[in-house]
Amino acid sequence: MLNHGGRIHAYAKQYGIGLKDWLDLSTGINPNGWPVPEQIPAEIWARLPENEDDLIDQAKAYYQCEHILPVAGSQAAIQILPTLRAVCRVAILSPAYEEHRHCWQQAGHEVVALESFELDQQIDVFDVVIVIHPNNPSGETFDRQRLLNWQQRLQMRNGWLVVDEAFIDITPEQSLAPLPCQHGLIILRSLGKFFGLAGVRVGFVITHPDLLKHIAEKSGPWPIASVSRWIASQALADKNWQQQSRQYLPQHAQRLTELLSQYQLAPSGGCALFQWIKTAHAASIHHQLAQQGILCRLFDRPAALRFGLPANEQHWLRLETALQQVVKP
């Protein structure tokens, strides 16, 4: 099992700081996510999940696509996809969300980490290419035509282009989801980041219906709880909340960039939900902040930190106060 952001219980024990006293900036999740109603219809708890509810319709409208499958978080699809191909060569743009590499390797595939400029030259020797757009953790973005060119070159050899769009909701115009359905183009979406609903474990796969059928079979019956389907459907339909969030999140990202830069931690990249800083002092800074009850995400290849957005003014002030206390070796 790979380590990820969060794990606040483990850090609370390690540093002797109570759970309620932590400021968790490690996950890149919208800290002011879609407001789940306090009153959830009681009958939802007593019924098995039903595919005939309105979740698919809401998802098709939101993602502007024709063929889509709900899964138990995009992580479920990341684990299933490697099992649907014979052993092959896989390229993943790096640095990247490590579960992609891990799952393909666990299934016996050869995985090679590349930078995007290398892929332009070498793509024809791979069967599957995995791109996170915008990239997690670097925030790198990719021109739509460049992605489609990669997909067309792969498709000529029955290859796949897997595009993980977990962080793209703030800029939906960059998504490939609305494009006509094509063999070999697989798009992953998540409600965990922009919507701040990581706990409901709902994601989506957008691709050709033939492949969706295989993924559904691997997922088994009732992969998503009834209450999660209901919450996801309501969130996808809430256009007012979506519009407001797309307006303020980039502003908060800019504020975070300026704050970090003020303390000699100018971001090397990022997006509207997180900022990424490459620094040789990453481990030391991570430890010093954790001693103050502030958790950011630590990376070791390359040495880097990722900061998510504070939720309110109190959290912003606490982060700035903590940054003032950080001493670099």
N, C-alpha and C positions, 0 to 999 in steps of 0.2 A: 504494500500500500504506500503510495506516495504522500508526502506531506503537502498540504495546501494552506491557503489563508484560513483565518479563523482559529480553531482549536483553542479557544479562549480558556476553557477549563484547564487544559494542560499548562498554559502559561500562568494561570492563577496559582496553581500548585508550585510551579517552578520558582516564581518570584515572590510568593507569599503575599499576594495582593488579591483582595476579594473580587469576585466576579463583577459585582456592581461598580467597582472602582476602575474598570478598564475602559479605555477609549480604543475601539477596534477599527483601525484604518487599513486592515490587511487584505480585504477581500475584493475591493473594486466594485462593490455592490452599492446601488443607489441608497444612501442612508435615509432618504425620505421617500420610500417606495410607495407603491399604490396602496391606499388605505383600505385594508380589508374590513368589511363591515363587522361590527360586534355581533350582530344578529345574523346567524346563518340558518337557513331553513332546516328545521329539525329532521324532516324526512330524509335529508341527504345522508345522514349518519346511518340510516337503516337500510339503504339500498345499495346493491352492487353497482359499480360504474356502468354507464350505458353509452355506447358509441353513438346512439341516436340523439344525444342531447345537442345543444347548439354550439359546442366547442369548435367542431370542425368548421362550421360556417363562419364563426367569429374569427377564427385563425385565417381562413382563406381571405376574408375581407381585410384583415389587418396586414397580412403579408403580401396581399395582392397576387396570390398564386392559385393554381388550379388543383394541384395534387400535393397533399400534406398529411403527415402522420404525427399525432401526439405521442411523445415518449416520456419516460420517467426522468426528465431532465435530459439535456443534450449529452450528458455523460453516458446515459444508457446507449445512445446511438454510437458514441465513440467506442464503446466496448463491443458492440455487435458488428459494426462494419468490417473489422479485420477478419471475422469468422466467415465472411461471405465471399472471400476470394481465395484461390489457391496461392501458395507461397509466391511472393513477388517482391519487386524492389519498390521501396516507398521513399519519397523525398518529403521532408518537412522543413518549412522555413523556420529558422532558428534565430534568437531564442523563442520558445513557444510554450504554450500550456503543455506540461509534461505528460499528461494522460494520453495524448495522441501517440507519442512515441512509445510509451510504455505498453499500450494495448496492442499496437501492431507488432512490437517485438515479442510480446507474450504469445501471440498467435503464430510465431515462427517466421515472420517477414523480415527482410533486410531493410533497415531504416537508416537513411543518411540525412544528416542535418546540413542545410545549405542556407546561404544568404540569397536574397531575391535575385541579385545580379548574376549569381552562379546558375540559378535555375534557368534563366533565359538561354544559357548556353548548353545545359546538360539535360534538359527535360526529356529528351527523346530516349534516354536510357532508363527511365522510370515508368512504372505501371500505374502508380498512385502518387498524387501530389496533395499535400495537406497545407492549406493556407488559413491562418487566423486573421480575419479582417474586420476591424483594425486589430493588429497583432497584440496579443497578450503575452509578455508584458511591455513590449517596446512601443506600441502604439502605431507602428508602421502601417500605412494604407497603400492600396494598390489600385491603379487605374482599371476601370471596368474592362476596357478593350484588351488590356494586358492579361487579365484573368481569363477572358474568353479565348484569347489566342492560346494560352496554355491548355484550356479545356479542349479546344479543337485538335490540337496536336496529340493530346492523350487519347481522345475519342477515336482517332484513326487506328489505334491499336487496342481498342476496347478498354482503355484506361479510365481512371477516375480522377476528377478534381474535386476534392472535399474542401468546402469553404465554411469555416466556423465563424459565423457572424454574431457571436454572443454579445458583442459590444457595439453593434452597428445601429441600434434603434434610435440613437440621437440624430443620426444622419441617414434616414431610410432611403434617400435618393441614391446612395452608394450601394445598396443591396442588389444582389443578383436574383433575389427571390421572385420579382415580378416578371422575369424573362420567360419566354416560352419553355416548356418542359423539354429537357434534353437528356438523352442517355449519357451517363458518365459525369453529370454535374450534380453534386450532392451538397445541399446547403443545410447547415445546422443553425437553429435559432433557440434562444433561451429566454425564459421569463425571470431568471434569477438576477440579472444585472440591472438593466434599465428599469424594470418594474420593481426591483427590490424584493422579489418573491422567491428567493432561493429555497426557502423551507417548504414550498409546495411541490418541488421536484417536478416541474413541467417544462418540457422542451419540445421542439418540432424538427422533423426531417422533411425537406422539400426536395423531391426528385421524381424520376419516372415511376409510374405506378407499379411496374414490374418489380423494381427494387423495393419499393415501399411494402409490397406484399411479403417479401422475404424478411424484412425487418420486423413487420408485425408478427409474423410467425415465430420469430426468435424472441420477441418481447413477451409472448404468452398472453393469457387472458387477464384483463383488469390491471394493466401496468400502472395506471394512474388512479389514485383514490377519488371517490365521488366528490369529496369536498374540494380537492385540488382542481378537478375539472371545472367545478362551479366557480371558484375564485378566478381561475385563469380566464374563463369566458367573460366574466364581469370586467376584468382588467383590460382585456383586449378590446372591449366595446367602449371603454371610457376615453373618448377622443379629447375631451376637455383637459383631463389630467395629463394625457400624453403631450398635448400641445404646450401646456404650461411647463412641463418638465423639460421639454426640448428647448425652451427659452432660457430657463435659469441654470441648467446643468453646465453648459459651456461657460457661463459667467463664473460659476463656482470653480470650475477647472482652472480658469485664468487666475482667479484669486489664489488658488493653491500653488500654481506655478510661481507667482510673485512672492508668496510667503517663503517657499522653499529656497528660491533664489536669494532672498534676503539673508539667508543663513548659509550661503555658499553650497547649496544643494540644488543647483539649477537642473531641471529635468532634462534628460537625454531624449525623452519621448513621452508619449502618453495620449490619452483621449479625454472625453468629457467626464469619465468616471474614475480615472486614476492618473497619477504621474509616476514616471519611472526614472530613477537616478542611478547611473553607473558611477560607482565610486569604490576605490580600493579600501575605504574605511567602512564599508557596508555593515560588516558584522559588529564592529564596535558601536556604530551609531544605533543599530537595531537593539543591541544590549542596553545601551544607555537610555533609550526611550522606553524600553520594557521595564527598566527599573523605576520609571515614573508612571507605569501603568498605561503606556501608549504602545499599541502593537501595530507595526507596519510589516510588510512582507519582505523577507530576506531571500535573495538569490545568490548562488555561488558561481554560476557559469553563464555570463560573467558576474562578477561581484556587483550587486546592485540592490536597490531598495525600491519598493512600490508603495505609494501612499494613496489611499482612497480619500474620498471627500468627508470632512467633518459634517455633522448633521445640523448644527445650530451654532449660534454665536458663542455659547459657553464652550463648545468643543473647539472652535477656532482659537479662542483665547488660550485654552489648555494646550493645544498643539504648539502655538507660538511660544508660550512660556517654557515648554519642554525643550524646544529647539534652542532656546537661549542657553540652556544648561549643557548642551552637547559639546564635548571637547574631542576634537580629532587627534589621534596619536601623532 
